[in-house]
Amino acid sequence: MTDVVLEYMLYASAPLVEAVYETTLKGKRLDSPNDAEMLDLVRKTTWYEITFVLDTGIRTMMESAVKNGNIASGYEKQSKKISKKLEDYCMSEQ
């Protein structure tokens, strides 16, 4: 379920991100072609850690699982909480 939600978030945000970069930033804000090249470089090398952005509990679950040596029980304990947070997020974005 988590992978579906994250994939949908990526899919849904793509047109907006493209519009912001191409129209607003490149078309209206940047002064030279060098600026646009630098922006493209930054965009290609930037990534976001979704577990930090949304505080889904995935990171906590993984840390606990590694510490205890049992990923399955860590997932079992946190899966409903994580799924609920992701579902709430998806519903708030519609």
TORZA-115723 format. One record per residue: residue number from 1; residue in one letter; x, y, z of N, C-alpha, C, O in turn. Coordinates in steps of 0.1 Angstrom, whole numbers, plus 5000, padded with zeros to 4 digits. Each point is the difference from the previous one (the first is absolute). Example, Ala and Ser with C-alpha at 12.3 -4.5 7.8 and 13.67 -1.06 7.14 Angstrom:
2
+------+------+------+------+------+-------+-------+-------+------+------+------+------+------+------+
: loti : fiba : n_c1 : n_c2 : n_c3 : ca_c1 : ca_c2 : ca_c3 : c_c1 : c_c2 : c_c3 : o_c1 : o_c2 : o_c3 :
+------+------+------+------+------+-------+-------+-------+------+------+------+------+------+------+
:    1 :    A : 5132 : 4943 : 5078 :  4991 :  5012 :  5000 : 5009 : 5012 : 5000 : 5010 : 5000 : 5007 :
:    2 :    S : 4986 : 5011 : 4986 :  5009 :  5011 :  5000 : 4992 : 5011 : 5008 : 5005 : 5011 : 5001 :
+------+------+------+------+------+-------+-------+-------+------+------+------+------+------+------+
//
This chain:
94
+------+------+------+------+------+-------+-------+-------+------+------+------+------+------+------+
: loti : fiba : n_c1 : n_c2 : n_c3 : ca_c1 : ca_c2 : ca_c3 : c_c1 : c_c2 : c_c3 : o_c1 : o_c2 : o_c3 :
+------+------+------+------+------+-------+-------+-------+------+------+------+------+------+------+
:    1 :    M : 5008 : 4988 : 5000 :  4992 :  5012 :  5000 : 5009 : 5013 : 5000 : 4997 : 5009 : 4993 :
:    2 :    T : 5013 : 4991 : 5015 :  5009 :  5011 :  5001 : 5006 : 5004 : 4987 : 5000 : 5011 : 4996 :
:    3 :    D : 5004 : 4979 : 4996 :  5007 :  5002 :  4987 : 4990 : 5007 : 4991 : 5003 : 5008 : 4991 :
:    4 :    V : 4984 : 4987 : 5009 :  4990 :  5006 :  4992 : 4998 : 5015 : 5003 : 4998 : 5008 : 4991 :
:    5 :    V : 5001 : 4995 : 5022 :  4997 :  5014 :  5004 : 5012 : 5009 : 4996 : 4998 : 5010 : 4994 :
:    6 :    L : 5014 : 4985 : 5008 :  5012 :  5008 :  4996 : 5001 : 5002 : 4985 : 5003 : 5011 : 4995 :
:    7 :    E : 4994 : 4979 : 4998 :  5000 :  5000 :  4985 : 4990 : 5010 : 4995 : 5002 : 5008 : 4991 :
:    8 :    Y : 4986 : 4992 : 5015 :  4989 :  5009 :  4996 : 5004 : 5015 : 5004 : 4998 : 5009 : 4992 :
:    9 :    M : 5009 : 4993 : 5019 :  5004 :  5014 :  5004 : 5010 : 5005 : 4989 : 4999 : 5012 : 4996 :
:   10 :    L : 5010 : 4979 : 5000 :  5010 :  5004 :  4990 : 4993 : 5004 : 4987 : 5003 : 5010 : 4994 :
:   11 :    Y : 4988 : 4981 : 5002 :  4992 :  5002 :  4987 : 4992 : 5013 : 5001 : 5000 : 5008 : 4990 :
:   12 :    A : 4993 : 4994 : 5021 :  4991 :  5011 :  5001 : 5007 : 5014 : 5000 : 4995 : 5010 : 4996 :
:   13 :    S : 5018 : 4990 : 5010 :  5007 :  5012 :  5001 : 5008 : 5004 : 4987 : 5005 : 5011 : 4999 :
:   14 :    A : 4997 : 4980 : 4992 :  5009 :  5002 :  4989 : 4996 : 5012 : 4991 : 5008 : 5008 : 4997 :
:   15 :    P : 4979 : 4994 : 4999 :  4996 :  5011 :  4992 : 5003 : 5014 : 5007 : 5004 : 5010 : 4994 :
:   16 :    L : 4993 : 4990 : 5019 :  5002 :  5012 :  5008 : 5015 : 5004 : 5001 : 5004 : 5011 : 4998 :
:   17 :    V : 5004 : 4979 : 5005 :  5014 :  5002 :  5001 : 5006 : 5005 : 4987 : 5008 : 5010 : 4999 :
:   18 :    E : 4988 : 4984 : 4990 :  5004 :  5004 :  4987 : 4996 : 5014 : 4996 : 5008 : 5008 : 4995 :
:   19 :    A : 4980 : 4996 : 5009 :  4995 :  5013 :  4997 : 5008 : 5011 : 5008 : 5003 : 5010 : 4995 :
:   20 :    V : 5000 : 4987 : 5018 :  5007 :  5009 :  5008 : 5014 : 5002 : 4994 : 5005 : 5012 : 4999 :
:   21 :    Y : 5002 : 4977 : 4998 :  5014 :  5002 :  4995 : 5000 : 5007 : 4987 : 5008 : 5009 : 4998 :
:   22 :    E : 4984 : 4986 : 4992 :  5001 :  5005 :  4987 : 4994 : 5014 : 4998 : 5007 : 5009 : 4994 :
:   23 :    T : 4982 : 4993 : 5011 :  4993 :  5013 :  4998 : 5004 : 5011 : 5010 : 5005 : 5011 : 4996 :
:   24 :    T : 4994 : 4986 : 5017 :  5003 :  5010 :  5010 : 5015 : 5002 : 5001 : 5005 : 5012 : 4999 :
:   25 :    L : 5002 : 4978 : 5004 :  5014 :  5002 :  5003 : 5009 : 5003 : 4988 : 5006 : 5011 : 4999 :
:   26 :    K : 4993 : 4981 : 4991 :  5008 :  5002 :  4988 : 4995 : 5011 : 4991 : 5008 : 5008 : 4995 :
:   27 :    G : 4979 : 4993 : 5004 :  4994 :  5010 :  4991 : 5000 : 5014 : 5005 : 5001 : 5010 : 4993 :
:   28 :    K : 4997 : 4991 : 5020 :  4997 :  5014 :  5006 : 5011 : 5004 : 5010 : 5001 : 5013 : 5002 :
:   29 :    R : 5006 : 4978 : 5004 :  5009 :  5005 :  5011 : 5015 : 4999 : 4996 : 5007 : 5008 : 5006 :
:   30 :    L : 4997 : 4984 : 4986 :  5014 :  4998 :  4997 : 5005 : 5010 : 4989 : 4993 : 5003 : 4990 :
:   31 :    D : 5019 : 5002 : 5012 :  5005 :  5010 :  4991 : 5008 : 4995 : 4988 : 5000 : 5007 : 4989 :
:   32 :    S : 5006 : 4982 : 5012 :  5009 :  4995 :  4989 : 4999 : 4985 : 4998 : 4994 : 4993 : 5009 :
:   33 :    P : 5010 : 5002 : 4980 :  5000 :  4986 :  4997 : 5008 : 4992 : 5010 : 4997 : 4989 : 5003 :
:   34 :    N : 5014 : 5017 : 5002 :  5008 :  4993 :  5011 : 4992 : 4998 : 5012 : 5001 : 4989 : 5007 :
:   35 :    D : 4990 : 5020 : 4997 :  4991 :  4998 :  5011 : 4991 : 4988 : 4998 : 4998 : 4992 : 5009 :
:   36 :    A : 4997 : 5007 : 4979 :  4991 :  4989 :  4997 : 5007 : 4987 : 5000 : 4995 : 4990 : 5005 :
:   37 :    E : 5017 : 5010 : 4991 :  5008 :  4987 :  5000 : 5003 : 4996 : 5015 : 4999 : 4989 : 5003 :
:   38 :    M : 5004 : 5021 : 5005 :  5003 :  4997 :  5014 : 4987 : 4995 : 5007 : 5001 : 4991 : 5008 :
:   39 :    L : 4988 : 5015 : 4989 :  4987 :  4996 :  5005 : 4997 : 4985 : 4996 : 4996 : 4992 : 5008 :
:   40 :    D : 5007 : 5005 : 4980 :  4998 :  4986 :  4995 : 5009 : 4990 : 5008 : 4996 : 4989 : 5003 :
:   41 :    L : 5016 : 5016 : 4999 :  5010 :  4991 :  5008 : 4995 : 4998 : 5014 : 5000 : 4989 : 5005 :
:   42 :    V : 4995 : 5021 : 5001 :  4995 :  4999 :  5014 : 4988 : 4991 : 5000 : 4998 : 4991 : 5008 :
:   43 :    R : 4993 : 5011 : 4982 :  4988 :  4991 :  4999 : 5003 : 4986 : 4998 : 4993 : 4991 : 5006 :
:   44 :    K : 5017 : 5006 : 4986 :  5003 :  4986 :  4997 : 5007 : 4993 : 5012 : 4999 : 4988 : 5001 :
:   45 :    T : 5007 : 5019 : 5008 :  5007 :  4994 :  5011 : 4993 : 5002 : 5013 : 5006 : 4996 : 5011 :
:   46 :    T : 4982 : 5009 : 4990 :  4993 :  5002 :  5012 : 4991 : 4988 : 5003 : 4993 : 4995 : 4990 :
:   47 :    W : 5006 : 5000 : 5022 :  4991 :  4990 :  5003 : 4994 : 5003 : 5014 : 5006 : 5008 : 5008 :
:   48 :    Y : 4982 : 4986 : 4995 :  4993 :  5003 :  5012 : 4998 : 4987 : 5007 : 4995 : 4990 : 4994 :
:   49 :    E : 5008 : 5009 : 5019 :  4997 :  4989 :  5008 : 4986 : 5001 : 5006 : 4997 : 5008 : 5009 :
:   50 :    I : 4994 : 4984 : 4985 :  4985 :  5002 :  5003 : 4998 : 4997 : 5015 : 4990 : 5005 : 5006 :
:   51 :    T : 5018 : 4986 : 5000 :  4997 :  4997 :  5014 : 5003 : 5012 : 5009 : 4995 : 5001 : 5011 :
:   52 :    F : 5014 : 5008 : 4985 :  5002 :  5012 :  5007 : 4990 : 5010 : 4998 : 4995 : 5007 : 5009 :
:   53 :    V : 5001 : 4995 : 4978 :  4990 :  5010 :  4996 : 4987 : 4998 : 5006 : 4994 : 5009 : 5006 :
:   54 :    L : 5001 : 4978 : 4994 :  4986 :  4997 :  5005 : 5000 : 4995 : 5014 : 4989 : 4999 : 5006 :
:   55 :    D : 5023 : 4998 : 5000 :  5000 :  4994 :  5013 : 4990 : 4988 : 5001 : 4992 : 5000 : 5009 :
:   56 :    T : 5010 : 4990 : 4982 :  4991 :  4989 :  4999 : 5002 : 4989 : 5011 : 4991 : 4992 : 5002 :
:   57 :    G : 5021 : 5008 : 5004 :  5003 :  4990 :  5010 : 5008 : 4989 : 4993 : 5004 : 4990 : 5008 :
:   58 :    I : 4998 : 5010 : 4979 :  5008 :  4990 :  4994 : 5014 : 4999 : 5005 : 5006 : 4990 : 5003 :
:   59 :    R : 5000 : 5022 : 4999 :  5014 :  5000 :  5005 : 5001 : 4995 : 5014 : 5009 : 4992 : 5003 :
:   60 :    T : 4982 : 5012 : 5005 :  5000 :  4994 :  5014 : 4998 : 4985 : 5000 : 5007 : 4993 : 5008 :
:   61 :    M : 4984 : 5002 : 4984 :  4998 :  4986 :  4999 : 5012 : 4993 : 4995 : 5004 : 4989 : 5006 :
:   62 :    M : 5003 : 5016 : 4984 :  5012 :  4994 :  4996 : 5012 : 5000 : 5010 : 5007 : 4990 : 5002 :
:   63 :    E : 4994 : 5021 : 5005 :  5010 :  5001 :  5010 : 4998 : 4990 : 5011 : 5009 : 4993 : 5005 :
:   64 :    S : 4978 : 5006 : 4999 :  4996 :  4991 :  5011 : 5003 : 4985 : 4995 : 5004 : 4992 : 5008 :
:   65 :    A : 4992 : 5006 : 4980 :  5002 :  4986 :  4994 : 5015 : 4996 : 5000 : 5003 : 4989 : 5003 :
:   66 :    V : 5005 : 5020 : 4993 :  5014 :  4997 :  4999 : 5006 : 4998 : 5014 : 5008 : 4991 : 5003 :
:   67 :    K : 4988 : 5018 : 5007 :  5004 :  4999 :  5013 : 4996 : 4986 : 5007 : 5008 : 4994 : 5006 :
:   68 :    N : 4980 : 5002 : 4991 :  4994 :  4988 :  5006 : 5004 : 4987 : 4992 : 4999 : 4989 : 5004 :
:   69 :    G : 5005 : 5014 : 4983 :  5004 :  4988 :  4992 : 4988 : 4993 : 4993 : 5002 : 4989 : 4995 :
:   70 :    N : 4987 : 5017 : 5006 :  4988 :  4994 :  4994 : 4991 : 5010 : 4992 : 4992 : 5007 : 5006 :
:   71 :    I : 5010 : 4993 : 4981 :  4993 :  5009 :  4992 : 4985 : 4997 : 5000 : 4992 : 5009 : 5000 :
:   72 :    A : 5005 : 4978 : 4999 :  4986 :  4996 :  4999 : 4991 : 5005 : 5012 : 4989 : 5005 : 4998 :
:   73 :    S : 5016 : 4993 : 5014 :  4993 :  5005 :  5012 : 4999 : 5015 : 5000 : 4990 : 5006 : 5005 :
:   74 :    G : 5021 : 5001 : 4991 :  5000 :  5014 :  5000 : 4989 : 5006 : 4990 : 4993 : 5009 : 5003 :
:   75 :    Y : 5007 : 4984 : 4986 :  4990 :  5004 :  4990 : 4986 : 4997 : 5005 : 4991 : 5009 : 4999 :
:   76 :    E : 5007 : 4980 : 5007 :  4987 :  4996 :  5005 : 4995 : 5010 : 5010 : 4988 : 5004 : 5000 :
:   77 :    K : 5020 : 5001 : 5009 :  4996 :  5009 :  5010 : 4997 : 5014 : 4994 : 4991 : 5007 : 5006 :
:   78 :    Q : 5015 : 4997 : 4984 :  4999 :  5014 :  4995 : 4992 : 5001 : 4987 : 4996 : 5011 : 4996 :
:   79 :    S : 5000 : 4978 : 4997 :  4995 :  5000 :  4987 : 4986 : 5008 : 4999 : 4998 : 5008 : 4991 :
:   80 :    K : 4994 : 4990 : 5019 :  4987 :  5007 :  5000 : 5001 : 5015 : 5002 : 4994 : 5008 : 4993 :
:   81 :    K : 5015 : 4995 : 5016 :  5003 :  5015 :  5002 : 5006 : 5006 : 4988 : 4995 : 5011 : 4996 :
:   82 :    I : 5014 : 4983 : 4997 :  5006 :  5005 :  4988 : 4990 : 5001 : 4989 : 4999 : 5011 : 4993 :
:   83 :    S : 4993 : 4979 : 5005 :  4990 :  5000 :  4989 : 4990 : 5011 : 5003 : 4996 : 5007 : 4990 :
:   84 :    K : 5000 : 4995 : 5022 :  4990 :  5010 :  5003 : 5006 : 5014 : 4997 : 4993 : 5009 : 4995 :
:   85 :    K : 5019 : 4994 : 5009 :  5007 :  5013 :  4997 : 5000 : 5002 : 4985 : 4998 : 5011 : 4995 :
:   86 :    L : 5006 : 4979 : 4997 :  5001 :  5002 :  4986 : 4986 : 5002 : 4994 : 4999 : 5008 : 4990 :
:   87 :    E : 4991 : 4984 : 5014 :  4987 :  5002 :  4995 : 4994 : 5014 : 5003 : 4994 : 5006 : 4992 :
:   88 :    D : 5009 : 4999 : 5021 :  4995 :  5013 :  5003 : 5007 : 5011 : 4991 : 4993 : 5009 : 4996 :
:   89 :    Y : 5020 : 4989 : 5002 :  5007 :  5009 :  4991 : 4994 : 5000 : 4986 : 4997 : 5011 : 4994 :
:   90 :    C : 5000 : 4977 : 5001 :  4994 :  5000 :  4986 : 4987 : 5006 : 5000 : 4996 : 5007 : 4990 :
:   91 :    M : 4996 : 4991 : 5020 :  4986 :  5006 :  5000 : 5001 : 5015 : 5001 : 4991 : 5007 : 4995 :
:   92 :    S : 5019 : 4998 : 5013 :  5001 :  5014 :  5001 : 5004 : 5007 : 4987 : 4998 : 5012 : 4999 :
:   93 :    E : 5009 : 4981 : 4993 :  5005 :  5006 :  4987 : 4990 : 4999 : 4989 : 5002 : 5006 : 4989 :
:   94 :    Q : 4986 : 4988 : 5013 :  4990 :  4999 :  4989 : 4991 : 5012 : 5000 : 4991 : 5001 : 4992 :
+------+------+------+------+------+-------+-------+-------+------+------+------+------+------+------+
//
